[in-house]
Amino acid sequence: MPGAGQIMQTTSVLTRPALSVVVPVYNEEEVLPALFARLYPVLDAMQESYEVVFVNDGSRDRSTALLAAQFHARPDVTRVVLFNGNFGQHMAIMAGFEHVRGDITVTLDADLQNPPEEIPRLVAAIRAGHDYVGTVRRQRNDTAFRRVASRMMNSLRERTTRIKMTDQGCMLRAYGRDLIDTLNACREANTFIPALAYTFAATPTEIDVEHSQREAGESKYSLYRLIRLNFDLVTGFSIVPLQWFSLVGTLLSAFSAALFVLLLVRRFIFGAEVEGVFTLFALQFFLIGIILFGIGLMGEYVGRIQQEVRRRPRYRISAVLEAPDMRLEKPSR
């Protein structure tokens, strides 16, 4: 019993669920009913406590209404985080991480290209001793262009960041509680979650998973957004591009010096000549292109620094739909 002056104030302390599933949603009204119909039976069949945290990333269709209806249908295991704008998939996942309570967290795209039926295998891999489980799509149901582009980007990423992920585009992944807490402590304005998790993971692993066609709708990642995402990944986790550019600049300087000496010698031996003037113009344009690329690359890094020093919020939450007894409370004295 507590002694005099040590009065314990009793508050309800909710036990953490064993599993949390984070699902970012953006304009997915066509696929959400099918997602609900497949996801919840899979989790119910696992016969352990769980929660599903949907993060609505500023959807402009009926996704918000469908998520609200699902919350009212299953308030015991459903939570919905509503953004007041579109902040991107990775910010939606980070918001989900800040709200999860489970010992294990699984991220799942809403489009059902990664089957929810794979979740038990990811959970088993975490319980086998891993703190981070990545996935590799066995047979990608994407266009040939996207598959080739993905392989090229994977190769570029490994060469520049030393982060080894066989399939960086698959967001079906599992994270241990300690790793989630570490990710929540990171406050970068831009980040690529799988790479960030790999940076801090002590015992990462990968498993093969199935991959299906989109249930409905169309991909939210255009070619530009895919290029932008990979550029953010490379510049956000490595300064190797700057080092490469420094090396290229050094080599071009040496080449230009050698060319100057050669032209000077030719002038004294053969006299003035104009036949090579267009070659010089072409070389000059090439060097200008390299310089402009370098300026753009440097601007990318400077821009990232500017975003960090401004310290603006990464996203804004307008509401959270959750049952009152789902909030974790700490006992106070």
C-alpha positions as CSV (number, residue, x, y, z in Angstrom):
1,M,0.0,0.0,0.0
2,P,1.3,3.5,-0.6
3,G,2.6,5.3,2.4
4,A,1.4,8.7,3.8
5,G,1.7,11.4,1.2
6,Q,2.0,8.9,-1.6
7,I,-1.5,8.8,-2.9
8,M,-1.9,6.9,-6.1
9,Q,-4.3,8.4,-8.6
10,T,-5.9,5.7,-10.5
11,T,-6.3,6.1,-14.2
12,S,-7.3,3.7,-16.9
13,V,-4.2,2.2,-18.6
14,L,-4.9,0.5,-21.8
15,T,-2.8,-2.5,-22.7
16,R,-0.9,-2.1,-26.0
17,P,-2.2,-4.2,-28.8
18,A,0.1,-6.8,-30.2
19,L,-0.2,-5.4,-33.8
20,S,-0.8,-2.1,-35.5
21,V,-1.5,-1.7,-39.2
22,V,-0.9,1.7,-40.8
23,V,-2.7,2.4,-44.1
24,P,-2.2,5.7,-45.9
25,V,-5.2,6.7,-48.0
26,Y,-5.5,9.2,-50.8
27,N,-8.5,9.2,-53.2
28,E,-9.2,5.5,-52.8
29,E,-13.0,5.4,-52.6
30,E,-13.1,2.7,-55.3
31,V,-10.9,0.3,-53.4
32,L,-11.6,0.9,-49.8
33,P,-14.7,-1.5,-49.5
34,A,-12.6,-4.3,-50.9
35,L,-9.7,-3.4,-48.5
36,F,-12.0,-3.5,-45.5
37,A,-13.5,-6.8,-46.7
38,R,-10.0,-8.5,-46.9
39,L,-8.0,-6.7,-44.2
40,Y,-10.2,-7.2,-41.1
41,P,-10.8,-11.0,-41.6
42,V,-7.1,-11.5,-41.9
43,L,-6.4,-9.7,-38.7
44,D,-9.3,-11.3,-36.8
45,A,-8.0,-14.8,-37.9
46,M,-4.7,-14.0,-36.2
47,Q,-6.5,-14.2,-32.9
48,E,-4.5,-11.4,-31.2
49,S,-5.1,-7.8,-30.3
50,Y,-4.7,-5.3,-33.1
51,E,-5.6,-1.9,-34.3
52,V,-5.9,-0.4,-37.8
53,V,-4.7,3.2,-38.2
54,F,-6.0,4.8,-41.4
55,V,-4.4,8.1,-42.4
56,N,-6.4,10.1,-44.8
57,D,-4.0,12.3,-46.8
58,G,-6.4,15.0,-47.9
59,S,-8.5,12.9,-50.1
60,R,-10.9,14.8,-52.3
61,D,-13.3,11.9,-53.1
62,R,-15.5,9.9,-50.7
63,S,-12.6,8.3,-48.9
64,T,-13.2,10.3,-45.8
65,A,-16.8,9.3,-45.5
66,L,-15.9,5.6,-46.1
67,L,-13.2,5.7,-43.4
68,A,-15.6,7.4,-41.0
69,A,-18.2,4.7,-41.7
70,Q,-15.7,2.0,-41.1
71,F,-14.6,3.6,-37.8
72,H,-18.3,3.5,-36.6
73,A,-18.6,-0.1,-37.8
74,R,-15.4,-1.3,-35.9
75,P,-14.6,1.4,-33.3
76,D,-12.9,-1.2,-31.1
77,V,-10.0,-1.7,-33.5
78,T,-10.2,1.2,-36.0
79,R,-8.6,4.7,-35.7
80,V,-8.7,7.3,-38.5
81,V,-6.2,10.2,-38.7
82,L,-7.5,13.0,-40.9
83,F,-5.1,15.5,-42.6
84,N,-6.3,18.9,-43.6
85,G,-4.4,18.7,-46.9
86,N,-2.3,16.5,-49.0
87,F,1.2,16.0,-47.5
88,G,2.3,12.8,-49.2
89,Q,2.4,9.1,-48.6
90,H,5.5,9.1,-46.4
91,M,4.2,11.9,-44.2
92,A,1.0,10.0,-43.8
93,I,2.9,7.0,-42.7
94,M,4.9,9.1,-40.2
95,A,1.7,10.4,-38.7
96,G,0.5,6.8,-38.4
97,F,3.7,5.9,-36.6
98,E,3.0,8.7,-34.1
99,H,-0.4,7.2,-33.3
100,V,0.3,3.5,-33.3
101,R,0.3,1.7,-29.9
102,G,1.2,-1.8,-31.0
103,D,4.4,-3.8,-30.3
104,I,4.7,-4.5,-34.0
105,T,3.7,-2.1,-36.8
106,V,2.9,-3.1,-40.4
107,T,2.5,-0.6,-43.2
108,L,0.1,-1.4,-46.0
109,D,-0.9,0.5,-49.2
110,A,-4.6,0.9,-49.7
111,D,-4.6,-0.2,-53.3
112,L,-4.4,-4.0,-52.5
113,Q,-1.4,-4.5,-54.7
114,N,0.2,-6.0,-51.7
115,P,-2.2,-8.6,-50.3
116,P,-3.2,-8.2,-46.6
117,E,-3.0,-11.9,-46.4
118,E,0.8,-11.5,-46.2
119,I,0.7,-9.7,-42.9
120,P,1.0,-12.8,-40.7
121,R,4.3,-13.7,-42.4
122,L,5.8,-10.3,-41.7
123,V,4.7,-10.5,-38.0
124,A,6.3,-13.9,-37.8
125,A,9.6,-12.5,-39.1
126,I,9.6,-9.8,-36.5
127,R,9.0,-12.3,-33.7
128,A,11.8,-14.5,-35.1
129,G,14.2,-11.8,-33.9
130,H,14.2,-9.1,-36.6
131,D,13.4,-5.4,-35.9
132,Y,12.7,-4.5,-39.5
133,V,11.2,-6.6,-42.3
134,G,11.3,-5.4,-45.9
135,T,9.6,-7.2,-48.7
136,V,10.3,-8.1,-52.3
137,R,7.5,-8.5,-54.8
138,R,7.8,-12.0,-56.5
139,Q,6.0,-11.1,-59.7
140,R,5.5,-7.4,-60.2
141,N,2.3,-6.5,-62.0
142,D,3.6,-3.2,-63.2
143,T,4.5,-2.0,-66.7
144,A,7.9,-3.0,-68.1
145,F,9.0,0.7,-68.0
146,R,8.3,0.9,-64.2
147,R,10.2,-2.4,-63.6
148,V,13.3,-1.3,-65.5
149,A,13.2,2.2,-63.9
150,S,12.9,0.6,-60.5
151,R,16.0,-1.6,-61.1
152,M,18.0,1.4,-62.3
153,M,17.0,3.5,-59.3
154,N,17.8,0.6,-56.9
155,S,21.3,0.4,-58.4
156,L,21.8,4.1,-58.1
157,R,20.6,4.1,-54.5
158,E,22.9,1.3,-53.5
159,R,25.9,3.0,-55.1
160,T,25.3,6.3,-53.4
161,T,23.7,5.5,-50.0
162,R,24.9,2.0,-49.2
163,I,21.3,1.2,-48.3
164,K,20.5,-2.2,-49.6
165,M,16.9,-2.8,-50.3
166,T,16.0,-5.2,-53.1
167,D,12.6,-3.6,-53.7
168,Q,12.3,0.0,-52.4
169,G,8.9,0.5,-54.0
170,C,7.1,-2.1,-51.9
171,M,5.6,-0.4,-48.8
172,L,4.4,-3.6,-47.2
173,R,6.9,-3.7,-44.3
174,A,7.0,-4.5,-40.6
175,Y,8.7,-2.6,-37.8
176,G,9.5,-3.4,-34.2
177,R,8.4,-1.1,-31.4
178,D,11.9,0.2,-30.6
179,L,12.4,1.1,-34.3
180,I,9.1,2.9,-34.4
181,D,10.1,5.0,-31.4
182,T,13.4,5.9,-33.1
183,L,11.7,6.9,-36.4
184,N,9.3,9.1,-34.4
185,A,12.3,10.9,-33.0
186,C,13.5,11.9,-36.5
187,R,12.1,15.2,-37.6
188,E,13.4,15.6,-41.2
189,A,11.1,17.7,-43.4
190,N,11.6,15.1,-46.2
191,T,12.3,11.5,-45.7
192,F,12.0,8.1,-47.3
193,I,10.7,5.8,-44.5
194,P,12.1,2.4,-45.7
195,A,15.6,3.8,-46.1
196,L,15.4,5.7,-42.8
197,A,14.3,2.5,-41.0
198,Y,17.1,0.6,-42.6
199,T,19.6,3.2,-41.3
200,F,18.6,2.4,-37.7
201,A,17.6,-1.2,-37.9
202,A,19.9,-3.7,-36.0
203,T,18.6,-6.9,-37.5
204,P,16.9,-6.2,-40.8
205,T,15.7,-8.9,-43.2
206,E,13.6,-9.3,-46.4
207,I,10.9,-11.8,-47.4
208,D,9.2,-12.4,-50.7
209,V,5.5,-11.4,-51.0
210,E,2.8,-11.6,-53.7
211,H,2.0,-8.6,-55.8
212,S,-1.3,-8.0,-57.6
213,Q,-2.9,-5.6,-60.0
214,R,-4.6,-2.6,-58.4
215,E,-8.1,-3.5,-57.2
216,A,-9.4,-0.2,-58.7
217,G,-8.4,3.3,-59.6
218,E,-5.0,4.3,-60.8
219,S,-1.5,4.8,-59.3
220,K,-0.9,8.1,-57.5
221,Y,2.7,8.1,-58.5
222,S,3.3,9.7,-61.8
223,L,6.7,9.5,-63.6
224,Y,7.7,12.9,-62.2
225,R,6.8,12.0,-58.7
226,L,8.8,8.7,-58.9
227,I,11.8,10.6,-60.2
228,R,11.3,13.2,-57.4
229,L,11.0,10.5,-54.8
230,N,14.2,8.8,-55.8
231,F,16.1,12.1,-56.1
232,D,15.0,12.9,-52.5
233,L,16.1,9.5,-51.5
234,V,19.6,9.9,-52.9
235,T,20.2,13.5,-51.7
236,G,18.6,12.8,-48.3
237,F,20.8,10.0,-47.3
238,S,24.2,10.6,-49.0
239,I,26.5,13.4,-50.1
240,V,28.1,11.0,-52.7
241,P,26.5,13.0,-55.6
242,L,28.4,16.1,-54.5
243,Q,31.6,14.0,-54.2
244,W,31.0,12.6,-57.7
245,F,30.5,16.1,-59.1
246,S,33.7,17.3,-57.4
247,L,35.5,14.4,-59.1
248,V,34.0,15.2,-62.5
249,G,34.9,18.9,-62.0
250,T,38.5,17.9,-61.3
251,L,38.7,15.7,-64.3
252,L,37.2,18.3,-66.6
253,S,39.6,20.9,-65.3
254,A,42.5,18.7,-66.1
255,F,41.1,18.0,-69.5
256,S,40.6,21.7,-70.2
257,A,44.1,22.5,-69.1
258,A,45.5,19.8,-71.4
259,L,43.3,21.0,-74.3
260,F,44.6,24.6,-73.8
261,V,48.2,23.5,-73.9
262,L,47.5,21.4,-77.1
263,L,45.8,24.4,-78.8
264,L,48.6,26.7,-77.8
265,V,51.2,24.4,-79.2
266,R,49.2,23.9,-82.5
267,R,49.0,27.7,-82.8
268,F,52.8,28.1,-82.7
269,I,53.4,25.2,-85.0
270,F,50.6,25.6,-87.6
271,G,49.4,29.2,-87.0
272,A,45.9,30.4,-86.4
273,E,43.1,28.1,-87.7
274,V,39.3,28.2,-87.6
275,E,38.4,24.7,-88.6
276,G,38.0,23.6,-85.0
277,V,35.8,26.5,-83.8
278,F,32.6,24.5,-83.9
279,T,34.2,21.7,-82.0
280,L,35.2,24.2,-79.3
281,F,31.6,25.5,-79.2
282,A,30.3,22.0,-78.7
283,L,32.9,21.4,-75.9
284,Q,31.9,24.7,-74.3
285,F,28.2,23.9,-74.4
286,F,29.0,20.5,-72.8
287,L,31.0,22.1,-70.0
288,I,28.2,24.7,-69.4
289,G,25.7,21.8,-69.1
290,I,27.9,20.1,-66.5
291,I,28.2,23.4,-64.6
292,L,24.4,24.0,-64.7
293,F,23.8,20.4,-63.5
294,G,26.2,21.0,-60.6
295,I,24.5,24.2,-59.7
296,G,21.2,22.4,-59.6
297,L,22.6,19.6,-57.5
298,M,24.0,22.1,-55.0
299,G,20.7,23.9,-55.0
300,E,18.9,20.6,-54.1
301,Y,21.1,20.2,-51.0
302,V,20.8,23.9,-50.0
303,G,17.0,23.7,-50.5
304,R,16.9,20.7,-48.1
305,I,18.9,22.7,-45.6
306,Q,16.4,25.6,-45.9
307,Q,13.4,23.3,-45.3
308,E,15.0,21.9,-42.2
309,V,16.0,25.3,-40.6
310,R,12.5,26.7,-41.2
311,R,11.2,24.1,-38.8
312,R,7.7,24.1,-40.3
313,P,5.3,21.3,-39.3
314,R,5.6,18.4,-41.6
315,Y,1.8,18.0,-41.7
316,R,-1.4,19.2,-40.0
317,I,-4.0,16.9,-38.5
318,S,-7.6,18.2,-38.6
319,A,-9.1,15.3,-36.5
320,V,-8.6,11.9,-35.1
321,L,-11.4,9.4,-35.0
322,E,-10.9,7.0,-32.1
323,A,-12.9,5.5,-29.3
324,P,-12.2,7.2,-26.0
325,D,-10.9,4.0,-24.4
326,M,-8.3,3.5,-27.1
327,R,-6.1,6.3,-25.9
328,L,-3.1,5.2,-24.0
329,E,-2.9,6.8,-20.6
330,K,0.0,6.7,-18.1
331,P,-0.6,6.2,-14.4
332,S,0.1,9.4,-12.5
333,R,1.0,9.8,-8.8
